[in-house]
């Protein structure tokens, strides 16, 4: 199978275009222009190939698209967004991507990026959470799992009870929408027994079961809580439809004093740093009237 470095082709054209237009656009303008140019490049005919990048991948079968992805990674050829998007647009590619989640790290990363929160992938994401995978990779999988928490509720409960990645399982259980006594009891017990009041008050708010209100109201009324804990508890109470209007004095609390001391700074003090002789920014009159393309002069 022939592999094409479409990103490399784009970079060549982009570099040439930038060299010809030095100083024409501000850096912030380039940040908007380059993605537009890349998108346009995807529909630009590459003359030696006689097809656009998007057209080339549309011509491949679903099997060849996934095979192409694997070969790009294996041979170190950059994987373009055009290839990834073509795979994303084919639901029939999902069963072929799932086995890649057990492959090498590079392949797994692309598979997760393409599959995203697809419910079919979530059980395997759960396996990744309990593996020795990189923490950043686990957190990416966790974010997708939380979108589909109901689908893995039983697995999360089981892992929690076994002590397997309990912290991650609790994050998942807090996002479950199918209410159950079992999940509620787990979250409530952690709230009542843990020293991390803010974290577990937030989990109870996320879970959304009003039965937690009496326990939150009891905790917020304690004299020993900190101001950040008070804030999180009050948020959780209000999120569950409750109210807490009792006036509390947190003078002496480090966080409370920091906030209120900064609020006492006058507007003159705050904005004096901006009093200068600099002229106000004037928008550039040289903004392009139409999207430039590095492929306009494709040879």
C-alpha positions in Angstrom: 0.0 0.0 0.0 1.3 3.4 -1.0 1.6 5.9 1.8 1.4 9.7 1.3 2.8 12.3 3.6 0.1 14.9 3.0 1.1 16.8 6.1 4.6 17.1 4.7 3.2 18.3 1.4 1.2 21.0 3.2 4.1 22.1 5.3 6.2 22.7 2.2 3.6 24.9 0.6 2.9 26.6 3.9 6.6 27.5 4.5 6.8 28.9 1.0 3.7 31.0 1.5 4.8 32.3 4.9 8.2 33.3 3.4 6.5 35.3 0.7 4.2 37.0 3.2 6.5 37.9 6.1 5.0 40.7 8.2 1.7 40.7 6.3 -0.2 39.1 9.2 0.0 39.2 12.9 0.8 36.0 14.8 -2.8 35.8 16.1 -4.0 36.1 12.5 -1.8 33.2 11.4 -3.3 31.1 14.2 -6.7 31.5 12.4 -5.4 31.3 8.9 -3.3 28.2 9.0 -6.1 25.8 10.1 -8.3 27.3 7.3 -5.4 26.7 4.8 -5.0 23.1 6.0 -8.7 22.5 5.6 -8.7 23.9 2.1 -5.6 21.8 1.3 -7.6 18.7 2.0 -9.8 19.5 -1.0 -7.0 20.7 -3.3 -5.9 18.3 -6.1 -2.3 17.2 -5.8 -1.3 17.1 -9.4 1.2 14.2 -9.3 -1.6 12.1 -7.7 -4.6 13.6 -9.6 -6.7 13.5 -6.5 -7.2 15.6 -3.3 -6.1 14.2 0.1 -9.8 13.8 1.2 -10.7 12.2 -2.2 -7.8 9.8 -1.9 -9.0 8.5 1.5 -12.6 8.4 0.4 -11.6 6.0 -2.4 -10.1 3.5 0.1 -12.1 0.7 1.7 -12.7 0.8 5.4 -10.2 -2.1 5.9 -7.6 -0.2 3.9 -8.1 3.0 5.9 -7.3 1.2 9.1 -4.5 -0.7 7.5 -3.1 2.7 6.2 -3.2 4.1 9.7 -1.2 1.2 11.1 1.3 1.4 8.3 1.8 5.2 8.7 2.6 4.7 12.4 4.8 1.6 11.9 6.8 3.3 9.2 7.0 6.7 10.8 5.0 8.5 8.1 3.0 11.4 9.7 -0.7 10.6 10.1 -2.8 13.4 8.6 -6.1 14.7 10.0 -7.6 13.7 6.6 -6.9 10.1 7.3 -8.2 10.2 10.8 -11.3 12.0 9.7 -12.0 9.5 7.0 -11.9 6.7 9.6 -14.1 8.6 12.0 -16.7 9.0 9.3 -16.9 5.2 8.8 -18.8 3.5 11.6 -17.8 0.2 10.2 -14.2 1.0 11.1 -15.0 0.8 14.9 -14.7 -3.0 15.2 -11.4 -2.8 13.4 -10.0 -0.1 15.7 -10.9 -1.9 18.9 -8.1 -4.5 18.7 -5.6 -1.6 18.3 -6.3 -0.6 21.9 -4.3 -3.7 22.9 -1.4 -2.7 20.5 1.7 -0.6 20.8 1.4 2.8 22.5 1.5 4.9 19.3 -1.3 2.8 17.7 -3.3 2.9 20.9 -3.1 6.6 21.1 -4.5 7.1 17.6 -7.2 4.5 18.2 -8.4 6.4 21.3 -8.2 9.7 19.5 -10.4 8.4 16.7 -12.8 6.3 18.8 -13.3 9.1 21.4 -16.3 8.3 23.6 -17.7 5.5 21.4 -19.6 3.2 23.8 -18.1 0.1 22.2 -14.6 1.2 23.2 -15.4 2.1 26.8 -15.0 -1.5 28.3 -11.5 -1.6 26.8 -10.8 1.9 28.2 -11.7 0.4 31.6 -9.0 -2.2 31.1 -6.5 0.5 30.3 -7.3 2.3 33.6 -6.3 -0.8 35.5 -3.1 -1.4 33.5 0.4 0.1 33.8 -0.3 2.6 31.0 0.9 6.2 31.2 -1.1 8.4 33.6 -1.9 11.0 30.9 -3.2 8.3 28.6 -5.3 6.8 31.5 -6.7 10.3 32.2 -7.7 10.7 28.5 -9.5 7.3 28.6 -11.1 8.3 31.9 -12.6 11.4 30.4 -14.2 9.3 27.6 -15.4 6.7 30.2 -17.1 9.4 32.3 -19.2 10.3 29.2 -20.5 6.7 29.2 -20.4 6.0 32.9 -23.7 4.1 32.9 -22.3 1.5 30.6 -19.5 0.6 33.0 -21.2 1.1 36.3 -21.1 -2.5 37.4 -17.4 -2.8 36.4 -16.6 0.4 38.3 -18.4 -0.9 41.4 -16.6 -4.2 41.2 -13.2 -2.6 40.9 -13.9 -0.2 43.7 -14.9 -3.0 46.1 -11.7 -4.9 45.1 -9.6 -1.7 45.8 -8.6 -1.5 42.1 -7.9 2.2 41.1 -10.5 3.3 43.7 -10.0 7.0 43.0 -10.6 6.6 39.3 -13.6 4.3 39.9 -15.1 7.0 42.2 -14.8 9.6 39.5 -16.7 7.3 37.2 -19.4 6.5 39.7 -20.0 10.2 40.3 -21.0 10.5 36.7 -23.5 7.6 36.7 -27.0 8.8 35.8 -28.9 5.6 36.5 -29.5 6.0 40.2 -28.8 3.0 42.5 -28.6 2.5 46.3 -25.2 0.8 45.8 -23.6 3.8 44.1 -25.1 6.3 46.4 -24.0 4.4 49.5 -20.4 4.2 48.1 -20.2 8.0 47.4 -21.9 8.9 50.7 -19.6 6.7 52.7 -16.5 8.2 51.1 -17.9 11.7 51.8 -18.5 10.9 55.5 -15.2 9.1 56.1 -12.8 11.0 53.9 -10.8 14.1 54.9 -11.2 15.4 51.3 -14.6 17.2 51.9 -14.4 19.2 48.7 -13.8 16.3 46.4 -16.6 14.1 47.7 -19.1 16.9 48.1 -18.4 17.6 44.4 -19.0 13.9 43.6 -22.3 14.0 45.5 -23.3 17.1 43.6 -22.4 15.5 40.3 -24.3 12.3 41.1 -27.4 14.3 41.8 -29.2 12.3 44.5 -31.2 14.5 46.8 -30.8 12.0 49.6 -27.3 13.5 50.2 -28.7 16.8 51.3 -29.1 16.1 55.1 -25.5 14.9 55.2 -24.2 17.9 53.3 -26.2 20.3 55.6 -24.9 18.6 58.7 -21.3 18.9 57.4 -21.6 22.5 56.4 -22.8 23.4 59.8 -19.7 22.1 61.5 -17.5 24.8 63.0 -14.1 23.3 62.0 -14.6 23.4 58.2 -12.4 25.6 56.0 -13.7 28.3 53.7 -12.9 26.3 50.6 -14.8 23.4 52.1 -17.7 25.7 52.9 -17.9 26.9 49.4 -17.9 23.5 47.9 -20.5 22.2 50.3 -22.7 25.2 49.6 -22.4 24.6 45.9 -23.3 20.9 46.4 -26.3 21.8 48.5 -27.6 24.2 45.9 -26.9 21.8 43.1 -29.2 19.3 44.8 -32.0 21.9 45.3 -31.2 22.8 48.9 -30.4 26.0 50.6 -28.0 27.2 53.3 -28.4 30.8 54.4 -26.7 30.8 57.8 -24.1 33.5 58.1 -20.6 32.2 58.9 -17.4 34.1 59.9 -14.3 32.6 58.3 -12.0 35.4 59.4 -8.6 33.9 60.1 -9.0 31.2 57.4 -6.0 31.6 55.1 -8.0 31.3 51.9 -10.8 33.5 53.1 -8.4 36.3 54.2 -6.5 36.1 50.9 -9.7 36.6 48.9 -11.0 39.4 51.0 -7.7 41.2 51.2 -7.4 41.2 47.4 -11.0 42.6 47.2 -10.0 45.5 49.3 -7.4 46.7 46.8 -8.8 49.9 45.1 -9.5 50.1 41.4 -6.9 52.8 41.2 -4.3 50.3 42.5 -5.4 47.6 40.2 -5.4 49.5 37.0 -2.5 51.8 37.6 -0.2 49.3 36.0 -2.1 49.9 32.7 -1.6 53.7 32.7 1.0 54.2 30.0 1.7 56.2 26.9 1.0 53.3 24.6 -1.5 54.0 21.9 -4.6 51.8 21.8 -4.5 48.8 19.5 -5.9 49.4 16.1 -7.1 46.4 14.1 -5.0 45.7 11.0 -6.4 46.9 7.8 -4.5 44.2 5.9 -6.5 41.2 7.0 -7.1 38.9 4.1 -10.3 39.3 2.2 -10.3 35.6 1.4 -8.6 32.5 2.7 -5.0 32.1 1.3 -4.0 28.7 0.3 -0.4 27.3 0.0 -1.7 24.9 -2.7 -3.0 27.7 -5.0 0.2 27.3 -7.1 0.3 23.5 -6.8 2.7 22.2 -9.4 
